[in-house]
Amino acid sequence: MTRDIRPVPGVIDPALLPETVTLLLGPAGTVTGLHHDNMNILLCQVMGRKHVRLVPSYQRTRVYPRGGTYSHVDAAQPDLDQHPSYGQATVLEGVLQPGDALLVPVGWWHWVQALDISATVSLHHFQVPSGNHYLHPPLVRGTD
């Protein structure tokens, strides 16, 4: 698969190792719940469209984290009676079209819904002088 994917020159590591590429395929309506990744990712939309909602990492308390990585909030239909702080969250949103790329910075919360049959390539290894940053998950107490 990686031989068909070309790294963005000067942005993505030209080695493009298999563990630094994820292919996301799904039918229309496929939803990835509100969560954050532990590294920077570049979402590259290949086929179909995806609706994306993003919340900055510094607003972690407004998304009601669960298990360190996911949120209790249903970003498609947030229940503000149950999760009132989400109403104060900065929610950026847009639709990725084929050929679009979106940088999701480490720790930023994002929710994604495929609007069509969709193919997305997620690239994880940036070519940066100081190396790629990895956000270690917070310690989680109990089962929230």
N, C-alpha and C positions, 0 to 999 in steps of 0.2 A: 504494500500500500504506500509506503513512504516514498517509493521511487516516482509516484505520480504527484507528489506534493512538493512544491518548491518553497524553501524558506524565504521569508522577506529579507532581502540583502541588508546587512547592517543592523537588523532587528532580531531575527531568530538565528540561533546557532546553526551554521551551515551543515553540521554533522547530522542534524535531524534524526536522532536516534529514535527507534520505535517507542521507547517509554516516554518520549516527550511529545507524542502526537496521540490524540484521541479522536476517533471518528464517531460522531453521534448521529444515529439514524432513527427516524420515527415517523409515525403517521400524524396527520393533522390532529390537533388536540392534545398531543403529548405534552405533559407539564413536568418541569423540574421545579420542585418546591423551593421556597426562599431559603438560601444557604449561602455560605461563603467558601471560597477555596483557600488553601494554605500557601498558594503561590500566585504570581501574576499569570493570567491566561489571555490569549488572543483568540477570540471566537471568530472564525472565518466561515461565513455562510456560503455554501456551495449551491444548494438547491432548496427551493421553497423559501418561506418567510417565517421569521420567529419574532414574537412580541417579547421584549425584555424589559424588566423593571429592575432598577439598581438603587441601593441604599448605601451611603458612605460608611466605611468601616468605623468611623468615630461615633456613629449613632447605634452602636451595638445594643445598648440597653433598650432602644425603641423597637427592636425587632423580636424581643422575647426569645433569646437563644434557648435551644434545646439540644442537649448532648454535645455542645461545643461547636457544632458545624451547621446545624439546621435551626429553623425558626418555628415557633409555635403558630405564627401568623400565616393565614392563607392569603397570600398577596393578591390572588385573583378576586377575592371577596373578603377583605379584612373585617373582622368583627371588632369594632372599636369599643363596644361595651366590655368585651373580654380583654382586649388589648388596646387600651386608650392611648398609650404613648406612641403607638404606630401612627396615629393621626398627626403627630408632630414630626414624623420622619420626613426627610427630604427624599422623595421618590422620583428618580429620573426614569423616563421610559421612552421607548422608541421601537421601531420595527426594523429588523435586519433583513435586507434584501439579498438575493444572490450576488456575490461579488463584494459585499460589505464585510468589514472586519471591525470588531469591537474589543478594545483593551478593557479587561476587568481587573483592576488593581487588587493585589493581595488583600484579603480581608473584607473586600466590598461584598455586600449581600446582594444576591441576584436571584430573580425568578424568571423562568423562561417558558413560553408556550409556543409550540409549533402551530402556525396558522395553516400550513399546507404539509403535504408529505415533505419531509425535511432531511437534509444532510448538512452537517456542520463539522468542520475540523477545528479542534481545539489544540493550540500550540502552547507549550509550557516552558520552553527553555530559551530565554532571551539572551542575546549577545550583549552583555553589559560588563564594563571593566571590573566592577566590584563583585560580580557573581550574582546569581539569582537569589532573591530573598525567600526564605521559607518561614511561614508563620506557624510556630508550634501551637497545637491546640491547647486551650486553657484546661486546667484540671477541672474535672466535673465530679461533683459530689452527689451521690445518690442517683436516682433515676428520675430525671425531671421530664 
